[in-house]
């Protein structure tokens, strides 16, 4: 009985760890862009869980981190006036 309980507990912990890993990877977005230095097309891997947004009358600014380099990336959308 004790071994069965330990096996069930280990299975639950394994399933919980797998679910947490999948949940954290869902916050990664891919965005095409242009590298400023080489003017080549690149795909940025953005970590949407670490960032913030600022909005005013003219635009919405979203600041997130590049998952590979840790650099801040700004995404800007127009706000109103259409």
ABEGO torsion letter per residue (X at the ends): XAAAAAAAAAAAAAAAAAAAAAAAAAABBBBBBBBAAAGBBBBBBBBAABEBBBBBAABBBBBBBBAAAGBBBBBBBBBEGX
